[in-house]
Amino acid sequence: MKYKKKFPQKIEERERHVKTVCDICEQEIKNIGYEYNQIEINAKIGSMYPEYDTRTEYQMDICKNCFLDKVLPSLQKLGKVNEFSSEGSEFEKMEEIIGVN
Ligand SMILES: [Zn+2]
């Protein structure tokens, strides 16, 4: 006869994305219905060697309102910002380029 005994099982902890908070207004970024906004600013500056990466990374998550009201106008003051539309399954570049102030 084979006897069985229960042993406590080790539970592994895993990190899982649960929410994103805007780094400007500190409000949770929520997409409602089919709305799906992804606004991230990411820069890696420095040197990358075969053995290691010495770059400094700068990263921000931004909500739609802060992007449209604060970030986009600032970027437009620095230079032209190209606007693309994702109509259908392919990104099509719109001929319209948002002007420089
Ligand atoms: Zn915000």
Backbone and ligand atoms as CSV (ligand in chain L), in Angstrom:
chain,resi,resn,atom,element,x,y,z
A,1,MET,N,N,0.832,-1.185,0.000
A,1,MET,CA,C,0.000,0.000,0.000
A,1,MET,C,C,0.868,1.236,0.000
A,2,LYS,N,N,0.432,2.141,-0.734
A,2,LYS,CA,C,1.160,3.399,-0.786
A,2,LYS,C,C,0.449,4.408,0.099
A,3,TYR,N,N,1.211,5.047,0.948
A,3,TYR,CA,C,0.670,6.056,1.846
A,3,TYR,C,C,1.031,7.433,1.346
A,4,LYS,N,N,0.152,8.335,1.539
A,4,LYS,CA,C,0.409,9.713,1.122
A,4,LYS,C,C,0.410,10.623,2.325
A,5,LYS,N,N,1.229,11.637,2.239
A,5,LYS,CA,C,1.298,12.637,3.297
A,5,LYS,C,C,1.332,14.015,2.646
A,6,LYS,N,N,0.631,14.932,3.237
A,6,LYS,CA,C,0.617,16.282,2.683
A,6,LYS,C,C,1.776,17.100,3.232
A,7,PHE,N,N,2.437,17.795,2.356
A,7,PHE,CA,C,3.529,18.681,2.754
A,7,PHE,C,C,3.164,20.099,2.360
A,8,PRO,N,N,3.539,21.052,3.192
A,8,PRO,CA,C,3.247,22.435,2.810
A,8,PRO,C,C,3.964,22.774,1.500
A,9,GLN,N,N,3.254,23.460,0.663
A,9,GLN,CA,C,3.817,23.816,-0.630
A,9,GLN,C,C,4.324,25.247,-0.582
A,10,LYS,N,N,5.492,25.429,-1.096
A,10,LYS,CA,C,6.063,26.773,-1.127
A,10,LYS,C,C,5.310,27.608,-2.161
A,11,ILE,N,N,4.855,28.746,-1.720
A,11,ILE,CA,C,4.144,29.641,-2.621
A,11,ILE,C,C,5.112,30.708,-3.117
A,12,GLU,N,N,5.247,30.786,-4.415
A,12,GLU,CA,C,6.139,31.788,-4.986
A,12,GLU,C,C,5.404,33.111,-5.140
A,13,GLU,N,N,6.093,34.164,-4.807
A,13,GLU,CA,C,5.521,35.486,-5.011
A,13,GLU,C,C,5.939,35.984,-6.381
A,14,ARG,N,N,5.005,36.572,-7.062
A,14,ARG,CA,C,5.279,37.141,-8.372
A,14,ARG,C,C,4.754,38.553,-8.408
A,15,GLU,N,N,5.455,39.383,-9.136
A,15,GLU,CA,C,4.953,40.731,-9.324
A,15,GLU,C,C,4.089,40.753,-10.564
A,16,ARG,N,N,3.017,41.490,-10.476
A,16,ARG,CA,C,2.085,41.584,-11.587
A,16,ARG,C,C,1.608,43.024,-11.660
A,17,HIS,N,N,1.474,43.536,-12.854
A,17,HIS,CA,C,1.036,44.913,-13.027
A,17,HIS,C,C,-0.413,45.034,-12.564
A,18,VAL,N,N,-0.686,45.954,-11.652
A,18,VAL,CA,C,-2.051,46.117,-11.158
A,18,VAL,C,C,-2.650,47.478,-11.495
A,19,LYS,N,N,-1.804,48.479,-11.624
A,19,LYS,CA,C,-2.318,49.784,-12.019
A,19,LYS,C,C,-1.162,50.669,-12.460
A,20,THR,N,N,-1.507,51.732,-13.173
A,20,THR,CA,C,-0.523,52.718,-13.604
A,20,THR,C,C,-0.994,54.073,-13.106
A,21,VAL,N,N,-0.091,54.835,-12.526
A,21,VAL,CA,C,-0.415,56.149,-11.988
A,21,VAL,C,C,0.346,57.211,-12.785
A,22,CYS,N,N,-0.340,58.278,-13.121
A,22,CYS,CA,C,0.283,59.376,-13.865
A,22,CYS,C,C,1.369,60.033,-13.001
A,23,ASP,N,N,2.553,60.214,-13.573
A,23,ASP,CA,C,3.661,60.805,-12.825
A,23,ASP,C,C,3.570,62.326,-12.733
A,24,ILE,N,N,2.557,62.921,-13.344
A,24,ILE,CA,C,2.366,64.370,-13.229
A,24,ILE,C,C,1.258,64.683,-12.215
A,25,CYS,N,N,0.049,64.165,-12.441
A,25,CYS,CA,C,-1.082,64.496,-11.553
A,25,CYS,C,C,-1.316,63.440,-10.472
A,26,GLU,N,N,-0.584,62.324,-10.565
A,26,GLU,CA,C,-0.651,61.238,-9.574
A,26,GLU,C,C,-2.020,60.567,-9.496
A,27,GLN,N,N,-2.813,60.679,-10.554
A,27,GLN,CA,C,-4.093,59.977,-10.626
A,27,GLN,C,C,-3.886,58.649,-11.357
A,28,GLU,N,N,-4.688,57.655,-10.993
A,28,GLU,CA,C,-4.596,56.369,-11.669
A,28,GLU,C,C,-5.048,56.523,-13.122
A,29,ILE,N,N,-4.297,55.918,-14.018
A,29,ILE,CA,C,-4.626,55.968,-15.443
A,29,ILE,C,C,-5.560,54.806,-15.735
A,30,LYS,N,N,-6.792,55.138,-16.128
A,30,LYS,CA,C,-7.789,54.114,-16.417
A,30,LYS,C,C,-8.257,54.256,-17.851
A,31,ASN,N,N,-8.381,53.141,-18.513
A,31,ASN,CA,C,-8.961,53.120,-19.848
A,31,ASN,C,C,-10.351,52.533,-19.713
A,32,ILE,N,N,-11.339,53.217,-20.252
A,32,ILE,CA,C,-12.734,52.792,-20.115
A,32,ILE,C,C,-13.239,52.310,-21.470
A,33,GLY,N,N,-13.911,51.192,-21.477
A,33,GLY,CA,C,-14.451,50.635,-22.725
A,33,GLY,C,C,-13.323,50.260,-23.665
A,34,TYR,N,N,-13.401,50.750,-24.889
A,34,TYR,CA,C,-12.371,50.444,-25.890
A,34,TYR,C,C,-11.241,51.462,-25.888
A,35,GLU,N,N,-11.338,52.473,-25.037
A,35,GLU,CA,C,-10.261,53.459,-24.966
A,35,GLU,C,C,-8.998,52.771,-24.460
A,36,TYR,N,N,-7.916,52.972,-25.142
A,36,TYR,CA,C,-6.662,52.345,-24.713
A,36,TYR,C,C,-5.508,53.284,-25.003
A,37,ASN,N,N,-5.199,54.125,-24.040
A,37,ASN,CA,C,-4.128,55.103,-24.190
A,37,ASN,C,C,-2.855,54.560,-23.564
A,38,GLN,N,N,-1.758,54.706,-24.266
A,38,GLN,CA,C,-0.451,54.332,-23.731
A,38,GLN,C,C,0.460,55.523,-23.935
A,39,ILE,N,N,0.790,56.208,-22.856
A,39,ILE,CA,C,1.643,57.383,-22.963
A,39,ILE,C,C,2.808,57.200,-22.009
A,40,GLU,N,N,3.970,56.998,-22.586
A,40,GLU,CA,C,5.177,56.793,-21.799
A,40,GLU,C,C,6.293,57.630,-22.406
A,41,ILE,N,N,7.090,58.202,-21.552
A,41,ILE,CA,C,8.309,58.851,-22.015
A,41,ILE,C,C,9.450,58.041,-21.430
A,42,ASN,N,N,10.350,57.599,-22.288
A,42,ASN,CA,C,11.420,56.727,-21.847
A,42,ASN,C,C,12.715,57.122,-22.554
A,43,ALA,N,N,13.765,57.293,-21.802
A,43,ALA,CA,C,15.065,57.603,-22.387
A,43,ALA,C,C,16.138,56.838,-21.626
A,44,LYS,N,N,17.077,56.265,-22.370
A,44,LYS,CA,C,18.239,55.596,-21.773
A,44,LYS,C,C,19.457,56.304,-22.316
A,45,ILE,N,N,20.205,56.923,-21.412
A,45,ILE,CA,C,21.332,57.753,-21.833
A,45,ILE,C,C,22.612,57.257,-21.175
A,46,GLY,N,N,23.632,57.034,-21.980
A,46,GLY,CA,C,24.906,56.566,-21.453
A,46,GLY,C,C,25.527,55.532,-22.359
A,47,SER,N,N,26.382,54.674,-21.801
A,47,SER,CA,C,27.110,53.668,-22.579
A,47,SER,C,C,26.594,52.275,-22.255
A,48,MET,N,N,26.606,51.440,-23.309
A,48,MET,CA,C,26.205,50.050,-23.119
A,48,MET,C,C,27.327,49.168,-23.654
A,49,TYR,N,N,27.957,48.422,-22.769
A,49,TYR,CA,C,29.057,47.533,-23.138
A,49,TYR,C,C,28.523,46.108,-23.276
A,50,PRO,N,N,29.280,45.202,-23.917
A,50,PRO,CA,C,28.799,43.810,-24.017
A,50,PRO,C,C,28.533,43.184,-22.649
A,51,GLU,N,N,29.302,43.564,-21.642
A,51,GLU,CA,C,29.155,42.940,-20.327
A,51,GLU,C,C,28.142,43.640,-19.430
A,52,TYR,N,N,27.988,44.916,-19.583
A,52,TYR,CA,C,27.068,45.634,-18.716
A,52,TYR,C,C,26.582,46.940,-19.323
A,53,ASP,N,N,25.532,47.417,-18.719
A,53,ASP,CA,C,24.831,48.605,-19.189
A,53,ASP,C,C,25.015,49.704,-18.151
A,54,THR,N,N,25.597,50.814,-18.531
A,54,THR,CA,C,25.822,51.908,-17.574
A,54,THR,C,C,24.891,53.092,-17.834
A,55,ARG,N,N,23.875,52.873,-18.656
A,55,ARG,CA,C,23.004,53.983,-19.000
A,55,ARG,C,C,22.087,54.365,-17.828
A,56,THR,N,N,21.753,55.607,-17.770
A,56,THR,CA,C,20.756,56.096,-16.823
A,56,THR,C,C,19.431,56.128,-17.561
A,57,GLU,N,N,18.398,55.598,-16.927
A,57,GLU,CA,C,17.096,55.547,-17.573
A,57,GLU,C,C,16.159,56.557,-16.922
A,58,TYR,N,N,15.470,57.286,-17.772
A,58,TYR,CA,C,14.452,58.238,-17.333
A,58,TYR,C,C,13.121,57.724,-17.867
A,59,GLN,N,N,12.107,57.675,-17.023
A,59,GLN,CA,C,10.836,57.105,-17.462
A,59,GLN,C,C,9.685,57.817,-16.786
A,60,MET,N,N,8.633,58.079,-17.538
A,60,MET,CA,C,7.407,58.669,-16.992
A,60,MET,C,C,6.197,58.011,-17.629
A,61,ASP,N,N,5.178,57.745,-16.831
A,61,ASP,CA,C,3.864,57.357,-17.339
A,61,ASP,C,C,2.987,58.590,-17.190
A,62,ILE,N,N,2.219,58.885,-18.219
A,62,ILE,CA,C,1.445,60.125,-18.221
A,62,ILE,C,C,0.021,59.830,-18.666
A,63,CYS,N,N,-0.962,60.438,-17.994
A,63,CYS,CA,C,-2.355,60.259,-18.394
A,63,CYS,C,C,-2.657,61.108,-19.638
A,64,LYS,N,N,-3.775,60.792,-20.276
A,64,LYS,CA,C,-4.145,61.480,-21.511
A,64,LYS,C,C,-4.295,62.984,-21.289
A,65,ASN,N,N,-4.957,63.383,-20.202
A,65,ASN,CA,C,-5.192,64.803,-19.965
A,65,ASN,C,C,-3.892,65.577,-19.741
A,66,CYS,N,N,-2.988,65.014,-18.948
A,66,CYS,CA,C,-1.711,65.699,-18.716
A,66,CYS,C,C,-0.890,65.764,-19.993
A,67,PHE,N,N,-0.939,64.689,-20.798
A,67,PHE,CA,C,-0.203,64.711,-22.059
A,67,PHE,C,C,-0.735,65.800,-22.977
A,68,LEU,N,N,-2.061,65.832,-23.157
A,68,LEU,CA,C,-2.648,66.795,-24.098
A,68,LEU,C,C,-2.563,68.227,-23.587
A,69,ASP,N,N,-2.711,68.420,-22.279
A,69,ASP,CA,C,-2.747,69.777,-21.723
A,69,ASP,C,C,-1.373,70.339,-21.363
A,70,LYS,N,N,-0.418,69.462,-20.993
A,70,LYS,CA,C,0.862,69.953,-20.487
A,70,LYS,C,C,2.072,69.522,-21.320
A,71,VAL,N,N,2.162,68.228,-21.613
A,71,VAL,CA,C,3.364,67.716,-22.288
A,71,VAL,C,C,3.384,68.090,-23.764
A,72,LEU,N,N,2.290,67.822,-24.469
A,72,LEU,CA,C,2.261,68.091,-25.911
A,72,LEU,C,C,2.521,69.566,-26.238
A,73,PRO,N,N,1.869,70.524,-25.547
A,73,PRO,CA,C,2.184,71.930,-25.846
A,73,PRO,C,C,3.661,72.271,-25.615
A,74,SER,N,N,4.275,71.674,-24.594
A,74,SER,CA,C,5.704,71.926,-24.340
A,74,SER,C,C,6.567,71.355,-25.449
A,75,LEU,N,N,6.233,70.149,-25.914
A,75,LEU,CA,C,6.996,69.546,-27.005
A,75,LEU,C,C,6.840,70.354,-28.290
A,76,GLN,N,N,5.644,70.853,-28.531
A,76,GLN,CA,C,5.394,71.638,-29.740
A,76,GLN,C,C,6.185,72.938,-29.732
A,77,LYS,N,N,6.477,73.446,-28.553
A,77,LYS,CA,C,7.294,74.662,-28.476
A,77,LYS,C,C,8.748,74.368,-28.826
A,78,LEU,N,N,9.178,73.099,-28.614
A,78,LEU,CA,C,10.564,72.718,-28.897
A,78,LEU,C,C,10.792,72.348,-30.353
A,79,GLY,N,N,9.758,71.833,-31.010
A,79,GLY,CA,C,9.919,71.396,-32.394
A,79,GLY,C,C,8.652,70.761,-32.895
A,80,LYS,N,N,8.745,70.205,-34.111
A,80,LYS,CA,C,7.536,69.624,-34.683
A,80,LYS,C,C,7.257,68.249,-34.072
A,81,VAL,N,N,5.986,67.971,-33.901
A,81,VAL,CA,C,5.534,66.691,-33.376
A,81,VAL,C,C,4.698,66.036,-34.469
A,82,ASN,N,N,5.138,64.872,-34.944
A,82,ASN,CA,C,4.397,64.168,-35.992
A,82,ASN,C,C,3.215,63.447,-35.374
A,83,GLU,N,N,2.092,63.469,-36.092
A,83,GLU,CA,C,0.882,62.828,-35.595
A,83,GLU,C,C,0.529,61.675,-36.527
A,84,PHE,N,N,0.290,60.496,-35.950
A,84,PHE,CA,C,-0.064,59.314,-36.721
A,84,PHE,C,C,-1.432,58.840,-36.264
A,85,SER,N,N,-2.138,58.180,-37.158
A,85,SER,CA,C,-3.416,57.590,-36.812
A,85,SER,C,C,-3.314,56.085,-36.997
A,86,SER,N,N,-3.946,55.319,-36.121
A,86,SER,CA,C,-3.897,53.867,-36.238
A,86,SER,C,C,-5.195,53.332,-36.829
A,87,GLU,N,N,-5.750,54.006,-37.839
A,87,GLU,CA,C,-6.962,53.533,-38.515
A,87,GLU,C,C,-6.713,52.135,-39.055
A,88,GLY,N,N,-7.657,51.242,-38.851
A,88,GLY,CA,C,-7.489,49.871,-39.325
A,88,GLY,C,C,-6.375,49.192,-38.551
A,89,SER,N,N,-5.618,48.359,-39.217
A,89,SER,CA,C,-4.567,47.624,-38.526
A,89,SER,C,C,-3.184,48.223,-38.752
A,90,GLU,N,N,-3.076,49.134,-39.664
A,90,GLU,CA,C,-1.774,49.722,-39.943
A,90,GLU,C,C,-1.741,51.174,-39.495
A,91,PHE,N,N,-0.562,51.594,-39.081
A,91,PHE,CA,C,-0.393,52.992,-38.755
A,91,PHE,C,C,-0.196,53.760,-40.051
A,92,GLU,N,N,-0.985,54.769,-40.228
A,92,GLU,CA,C,-0.817,55.608,-41.402
A,92,GLU,C,C,-0.374,56.979,-40.934
A,93,LYS,N,N,0.661,57.452,-41.564
A,93,LYS,CA,C,1.118,58.783,-41.190
A,93,LYS,C,C,0.166,59.809,-41.773
A,94,MET,N,N,-0.281,60.667,-40.944
A,94,MET,CA,C,-1.127,61.745,-41.435
A,94,MET,C,C,-0.194,62.812,-41.991
A,95,GLU,N,N,-0.585,63.351,-43.110
A,95,GLU,CA,C,0.232,64.367,-43.748
A,95,GLU,C,C,0.369,65.600,-42.867
A,96,GLU,N,N,-0.616,65.751,-42.017
A,96,GLU,CA,C,-0.627,66.930,-41.156
A,96,GLU,C,C,0.436,66.814,-40.061
A,97,ILE,N,N,1.254,67.783,-39.976
A,97,ILE,CA,C,2.231,67.849,-38.900
A,97,ILE,C,C,1.844,69.008,-38.009
A,98,ILE,N,N,1.766,68.699,-36.743
A,98,ILE,CA,C,1.362,69.738,-35.814
A,98,ILE,C,C,2.410,70.837,-35.818
A,99,GLY,N,N,1.991,72.052,-36.040
A,99,GLY,CA,C,2.901,73.160,-36.242
A,99,GLY,C,C,3.702,73.560,-35.032
A,100,VAL,N,N,4.787,74.259,-35.319
A,100,VAL,CA,C,5.654,74.786,-34.273
A,100,VAL,C,C,5.149,76.167,-33.919
A,101,ASN,N,N,5.062,76.435,-32.638
A,101,ASN,CA,C,4.608,77.762,-32.213
A,101,ASN,C,C,5.698,78.784,-32.400
L,1,ZN,ZN,ZN,-2.035,63.132,-15.248
